[in-house]
Amino acid sequence: MEGDGRKNKGDDPAFIIVGRVLSPWGVGGEVKVEVLTDFPERFDPGSQVYLLGKEYEVQKSRPGKNFVIVKLARVDSRDDAEALAGRYLEVPRDQLHSLPEGEYYPFQIQGLEVWTTQGECWGEVVEVLRGQGNDVLVLRPANGGGRETLVPVIEEVIKEVDLERGRIIIEPLVGMRE
């Protein structure tokens, strides 16, 4: 499950988060951005991003270690940049990149029911945690009680993702619910 950002509030987000402004960088309005997309070219010069509902052009950018330094049009001072700290950079949903078959955006997965191959409903996906080796689905229990369950997004566990039916079929590993 790879792709741009994470789900915004709501079932059908108009904008998808691709980065988070961490802090100002220097005195000329540049910002340090945490990249929350598998498509870092979103921050290439000339690209358009949205922040607080306003469109900004990326004037320049350069990669850092686990972040990117970005200069946005109309953000021209350290004070301007400081005001953006903690804010999210977004792109319109209709500008999302197509993903290869079998890969999904996190917002497509959140809200799906998770069923085992034996026909037992384990709950609903409430979050997709991005990991180094693999992503992990966080499930709210089907009966509303109990603990959340973590389901690794690996081939041995995820057997089918059916967006049309709103469900994921899994083959649980031994001890996965304990």
C-alpha positions as YAML, in Angstrom:
chain: A
units: angstrom
residues:
- id: 1
  name: MET
  ca: [0.00, 0.00, 0.00]
- id: 2
  name: GLU
  ca: [1.88, 2.94, -1.24]
- id: 3
  name: GLY
  ca: [0.90, 6.37, -2.36]
- id: 4
  name: ASP
  ca: [0.34, 9.96, -1.52]
- id: 5
  name: GLY
  ca: [-0.15, 10.92, 2.05]
- id: 6
  name: ARG
  ca: [-2.86, 9.84, 4.37]
- id: 7
  name: LYS
  ca: [-6.59, 10.23, 4.59]
- id: 8
  name: ASN
  ca: [-7.94, 13.63, 5.47]
- id: 9
  name: LYS
  ca: [-11.10, 13.96, 7.57]
- id: 10
  name: GLY
  ca: [-14.15, 12.68, 5.71]
- id: 11
  name: ASP
  ca: [-14.92, 9.68, 3.56]
- id: 12
  name: ASP
  ca: [-14.02, 11.09, 0.16]
- id: 13
  name: PRO
  ca: [-11.29, 13.68, 0.61]
- id: 14
  name: ALA
  ca: [-11.01, 16.40, -2.01]
- id: 15
  name: PHE
  ca: [-7.36, 16.94, -1.05]
- id: 16
  name: ILE
  ca: [-4.68, 14.45, -0.08]
- id: 17
  name: ILE
  ca: [-1.83, 15.29, 2.29]
- id: 18
  name: VAL
  ca: [1.65, 14.99, 0.74]
- id: 19
  name: GLY
  ca: [3.81, 16.79, 3.30]
- id: 20
  name: ARG
  ca: [3.94, 18.53, 6.67]
- id: 21
  name: VAL
  ca: [5.82, 21.77, 7.29]
- id: 22
  name: LEU
  ca: [8.20, 21.10, 10.17]
- id: 23
  name: SER
  ca: [9.93, 24.45, 10.63]
- id: 24
  name: PRO
  ca: [11.43, 27.47, 8.90]
- id: 25
  name: TRP
  ca: [14.79, 26.99, 7.20]
- id: 26
  name: GLY
  ca: [16.93, 30.08, 7.09]
- id: 27
  name: VAL
  ca: [15.61, 33.62, 6.81]
- id: 28
  name: GLY
  ca: [14.30, 33.76, 3.22]
- id: 29
  name: GLY
  ca: [10.99, 31.92, 3.67]
- id: 30
  name: GLU
  ca: [12.16, 28.37, 3.01]
- id: 31
  name: VAL
  ca: [10.58, 25.58, 5.06]
- id: 32
  name: LYS
  ca: [11.66, 22.11, 6.11]
- id: 33
  name: VAL
  ca: [8.99, 19.62, 4.99]
- id: 34
  name: GLU
  ca: [8.37, 16.06, 6.14]
- id: 35
  name: VAL
  ca: [7.59, 14.12, 2.96]
- id: 36
  name: LEU
  ca: [4.37, 12.12, 3.37]
- id: 37
  name: THR
  ca: [4.18, 10.77, -0.17]
- id: 38
  name: ASP
  ca: [5.89, 8.11, -2.22]
- id: 39
  name: PHE
  ca: [6.13, 10.71, -4.98]
- id: 40
  name: PRO
  ca: [8.69, 13.30, -3.81]
- id: 41
  name: GLU
  ca: [8.49, 15.00, -7.22]
- id: 42
  name: ARG
  ca: [5.41, 16.69, -5.74]
- id: 43
  name: PHE
  ca: [7.96, 19.19, -4.40]
- id: 44
  name: ASP
  ca: [9.84, 19.82, -7.66]
- id: 45
  name: PRO
  ca: [10.08, 23.47, -8.79]
- id: 46
  name: GLY
  ca: [6.95, 24.50, -10.69]
- id: 47
  name: SER
  ca: [4.72, 22.04, -8.82]
- id: 48
  name: GLN
  ca: [1.53, 23.25, -7.19]
- id: 49
  name: VAL
  ca: [0.60, 22.40, -3.60]
- id: 50
  name: TYR
  ca: [-2.17, 23.64, -1.35]
- id: 51
  name: LEU
  ca: [-1.77, 24.91, 2.17]
- id: 52
  name: LEU
  ca: [-4.72, 26.11, 4.26]
- id: 53
  name: GLY
  ca: [-6.87, 26.00, 1.12]
- id: 54
  name: LYS
  ca: [-4.59, 28.29, -0.90]
- id: 55
  name: GLU
  ca: [-2.55, 27.24, -3.91]
- id: 56
  name: TYR
  ca: [1.24, 27.76, -3.78]
- id: 57
  name: GLU
  ca: [3.85, 27.18, -6.44]
- id: 58
  name: VAL
  ca: [7.06, 25.44, -5.41]
- id: 59
  name: GLN
  ca: [9.78, 27.87, -6.50]
- id: 60
  name: LYS
  ca: [12.72, 25.70, -5.49]
- id: 61
  name: SER
  ca: [13.46, 22.61, -3.45]
- id: 62
  name: ARG
  ca: [16.33, 20.43, -2.39]
- id: 63
  name: PRO
  ca: [16.40, 17.12, -0.56]
- id: 64
  name: GLY
  ca: [17.63, 16.67, 2.99]
- id: 65
  name: LYS
  ca: [17.85, 13.53, 5.07]
- id: 66
  name: ASN
  ca: [14.22, 12.33, 5.47]
- id: 67
  name: PHE
  ca: [12.89, 15.77, 4.52]
- id: 68
  name: VAL
  ca: [12.95, 18.36, 1.75]
- id: 69
  name: ILE
  ca: [13.68, 22.08, 1.90]
- id: 70
  name: VAL
  ca: [11.02, 23.98, -0.05]
- id: 71
  name: LYS
  ca: [10.62, 27.61, -1.08]
- id: 72
  name: LEU
  ca: [6.97, 28.43, -1.79]
- id: 73
  name: ALA
  ca: [5.81, 31.49, -3.72]
- id: 74
  name: ARG
  ca: [4.54, 34.26, -1.41]
- id: 75
  name: VAL
  ca: [6.39, 32.87, 1.60]
- id: 76
  name: ASP
  ca: [9.25, 35.35, 1.69]
- id: 77
  name: SER
  ca: [10.42, 35.69, 5.30]
- id: 78
  name: ARG
  ca: [11.24, 33.61, 8.33]
- id: 79
  name: ASP
  ca: [8.08, 34.99, 9.99]
- id: 80
  name: ASP
  ca: [5.97, 33.82, 7.02]
- id: 81
  name: ALA
  ca: [7.62, 30.39, 7.24]
- id: 82
  name: GLU
  ca: [7.16, 30.14, 11.02]
- id: 83
  name: ALA
  ca: [3.41, 30.69, 10.59]
- id: 84
  name: LEU
  ca: [3.26, 27.51, 8.47]
- id: 85
  name: ALA
  ca: [4.94, 25.16, 10.98]
- id: 86
  name: GLY
  ca: [2.81, 22.09, 11.63]
- id: 87
  name: ARG
  ca: [0.57, 22.73, 8.61]
- id: 88
  name: TYR
  ca: [-0.05, 20.17, 5.90]
- id: 89
  name: LEU
  ca: [0.74, 20.49, 2.20]
- id: 90
  name: GLU
  ca: [-1.89, 18.90, 0.00]
- id: 91
  name: VAL
  ca: [-2.75, 18.16, -3.62]
- id: 92
  name: PRO
  ca: [-6.20, 17.80, -5.17]
- id: 93
  name: ARG
  ca: [-7.42, 14.23, -5.24]
- id: 94
  name: ASP
  ca: [-7.93, 14.44, -9.00]
- id: 95
  name: GLN
  ca: [-4.16, 14.93, -9.37]
- id: 96
  name: LEU
  ca: [-3.21, 11.67, -7.69]
- id: 97
  name: HIS
  ca: [-0.82, 9.41, -9.55]
- id: 98
  name: SER
  ca: [-2.15, 6.11, -10.82]
- id: 99
  name: LEU
  ca: [-0.84, 3.21, -8.79]
- id: 100
  name: PRO
  ca: [0.13, -0.23, -10.05]
- id: 101
  name: GLU
  ca: [-2.46, -2.98, -9.62]
- id: 102
  name: GLY
  ca: [-2.54, -4.23, -6.05]
- id: 103
  name: GLU
  ca: [-1.37, -0.95, -4.53]
- id: 104
  name: TYR
  ca: [-3.73, 1.48, -2.81]
- id: 105
  name: TYR
  ca: [-3.78, 4.88, -1.24]
- id: 106
  name: PRO
  ca: [-4.27, 4.77, 2.54]
- id: 107
  name: PHE
  ca: [-7.52, 6.75, 2.26]
- id: 108
  name: GLN
  ca: [-8.92, 3.96, 0.04]
- id: 109
  name: ILE
  ca: [-8.20, 1.35, 2.71]
- id: 110
  name: GLN
  ca: [-9.44, 3.21, 5.77]
- id: 111
  name: GLY
  ca: [-13.02, 2.27, 6.58]
- id: 112
  name: LEU
  ca: [-12.89, -1.14, 4.90]
- id: 113
  name: GLU
  ca: [-14.05, -4.18, 6.89]
- id: 114
  name: VAL
  ca: [-11.50, -6.92, 7.46]
- id: 115
  name: TRP
  ca: [-12.68, -10.52, 7.17]
- id: 116
  name: THR
  ca: [-10.73, -13.74, 7.55]
- id: 117
  name: THR
  ca: [-10.71, -16.43, 4.89]
- id: 118
  name: GLN
  ca: [-12.86, -18.42, 7.38]
- id: 119
  name: GLY
  ca: [-15.62, -15.76, 7.26]
- id: 120
  name: GLU
  ca: [-15.01, -14.00, 10.60]
- id: 121
  name: CYS
  ca: [-15.24, -10.19, 10.67]
- id: 122
  name: TRP
  ca: [-12.30, -8.76, 12.63]
- id: 123
  name: GLY
  ca: [-13.27, -5.12, 12.37]
- id: 124
  name: GLU
  ca: [-12.76, -1.94, 10.38]
- id: 125
  name: VAL
  ca: [-9.52, -0.33, 9.27]
- id: 126
  name: VAL
  ca: [-9.18, 2.93, 11.22]
- id: 127
  name: GLU
  ca: [-5.59, 3.75, 10.29]
- id: 128
  name: VAL
  ca: [-2.75, 2.67, 8.02]
- id: 129
  name: LEU
  ca: [0.64, 2.92, 9.72]
- id: 130
  name: ARG
  ca: [3.50, 3.37, 7.28]
- id: 131
  name: GLY
  ca: [6.48, 1.16, 8.08]
- id: 132
  name: GLN
  ca: [10.00, 0.58, 6.84]
- id: 133
  name: GLY
  ca: [9.46, -3.05, 5.86]
- id: 134
  name: ASN
  ca: [5.69, -3.07, 5.45]
- id: 135
  name: ASP
  ca: [2.60, -1.09, 6.34]
- id: 136
  name: VAL
  ca: [0.30, -2.13, 9.19]
- id: 137
  name: LEU
  ca: [-3.49, -1.87, 9.34]
- id: 138
  name: VAL
  ca: [-5.01, -0.78, 12.65]
- id: 139
  name: LEU
  ca: [-8.44, -2.39, 13.13]
- id: 140
  name: ARG
  ca: [-11.26, -1.30, 15.41]
- id: 141
  name: PRO
  ca: [-13.00, -4.47, 16.66]
- id: 142
  name: ALA
  ca: [-16.18, -5.49, 14.83]
- id: 143
  name: ASN
  ca: [-18.21, -5.68, 18.06]
- id: 144
  name: GLY
  ca: [-17.09, -2.23, 19.21]
- id: 145
  name: GLY
  ca: [-15.35, -3.59, 22.30]
- id: 146
  name: GLY
  ca: [-11.94, -5.04, 22.98]
- id: 147
  name: ARG
  ca: [-8.53, -3.97, 21.76]
- id: 148
  name: GLU
  ca: [-7.41, -2.76, 18.40]
- id: 149
  name: THR
  ca: [-5.78, -5.39, 16.21]
- id: 150
  name: LEU
  ca: [-2.67, -4.79, 14.10]
- id: 151
  name: VAL
  ca: [-2.55, -6.54, 10.73]
- id: 152
  name: PRO
  ca: [0.70, -6.53, 8.76]
- id: 153
  name: VAL
  ca: [0.34, -5.70, 5.09]
- id: 154
  name: ILE
  ca: [2.30, -8.65, 3.76]
- id: 155
  name: GLU
  ca: [1.52, -11.18, 1.06]
- id: 156
  name: GLU
  ca: [1.12, -14.03, 3.56]
- id: 157
  name: VAL
  ca: [-1.70, -12.17, 5.36]
- id: 158
  name: ILE
  ca: [-3.52, -9.94, 2.85]
- id: 159
  name: LYS
  ca: [-5.33, -12.20, 0.42]
- id: 160
  name: GLU
  ca: [-7.73, -9.78, -1.28]
- id: 161
  name: VAL
  ca: [-8.62, -6.09, -1.27]
- id: 162
  name: ASP
  ca: [-12.10, -5.48, -2.68]
- id: 163
  name: LEU
  ca: [-12.78, -1.74, -2.80]
- id: 164
  name: GLU
  ca: [-16.19, -2.26, -4.42]
- id: 165
  name: ARG
  ca: [-17.45, -4.51, -1.62]
- id: 166
  name: GLY
  ca: [-15.62, -2.49, 1.03]
- id: 167
  name: ARG
  ca: [-13.62, -5.34, 2.48]
- id: 168
  name: ILE
  ca: [-10.22, -6.90, 2.87]
- id: 169
  name: ILE
  ca: [-9.79, -10.67, 3.19]
- id: 170
  name: ILE
  ca: [-6.91, -11.88, 5.37]
- id: 171
  name: GLU
  ca: [-5.31, -15.16, 6.37]
- id: 172
  name: PRO
  ca: [-4.30, -14.45, 9.99]
- id: 173
  name: LEU
  ca: [-0.93, -15.52, 11.25]
- id: 174
  name: VAL
  ca: [-0.84, -17.72, 14.35]
- id: 175
  name: GLY
  ca: [-1.15, -15.54, 17.46]
- id: 176
  name: MET
  ca: [-2.04, -12.37, 15.55]
- id: 177
  name: ARG
  ca: [-5.01, -11.52, 17.82]
- id: 178
  name: GLU
  ca: [-3.33, -12.39, 21.11]
...
